[in-house]
Amino acid sequence: MRFPLFVNAVSRRAGLPTARAATIARAVLQTMVERMSGGPAGRLPDELDGYLTGAGPGDGPAAAPGPADFVRRVGERAGEDEATARAGTGAVFATLREAVTVDEFRDMVARLPRDFDGMTEPIPRPDDA
């Protein structure tokens, strides 16, 4: 999924103007990379790596790795309040589920700290159906 389509989907889901949705999407993806464990210092699928374009405001050492801090960090990085950051973060995760394969999404979520489980909806396994 190309970034403009990704942003449009985030914009619709979060009820935000496109420019703000783009800023939040980049903030969420950058914060995800900071939180990912294992492998090269956090890695997104190839089609998502292109969405990150250098450092933004709020970049620096990551703080405590919980979901509340994640949303706070997204808000700081995007210049948004907590409610907007939370809505945008949820919209980005929902859009990610459509933008990447099931295996890529599972891999990304599995590499986030365990307490992030509530930020993403579980993905049913094909054999669970």
Disulfide bonds with the S-S distance in Angstrom:
none
